Amino acid sequence: MEEPATQALRHALWVTLQLGGPPLLAMLVVGLVISLLQALTQVQEATVAFLPKVMVMGGVLLWLGPFMVRVLQGWAAQLFDQVIALGGLR
């Protein structure tokens, strides 16, 4: 059986991947598309790269916000249950 601390750490890393992965992937795709367009058109304006990223990040967070909240609530509930279980063993 896995130790509770190891199990909590593994679950925390999984939650981090679930919460951080989609926004990071969206930013990666947008950054690649914008840099490709800038290379093709030779327009090197900073706002051309910044504004689409801000808009996409806002959209991703609005779209995935409820999912992220559910994941965090489930993780916190599981963590508190583990703390209570550990307290009851001693």
PyMOL commands that set and color helices and strands:
alter all, ss='L'
color gray80, all
select helices_A, chain A and resi 4-41+46-89
alter helices_A, ss='H'
color red, helices_A
deselect
rebuild
show_as cartoon
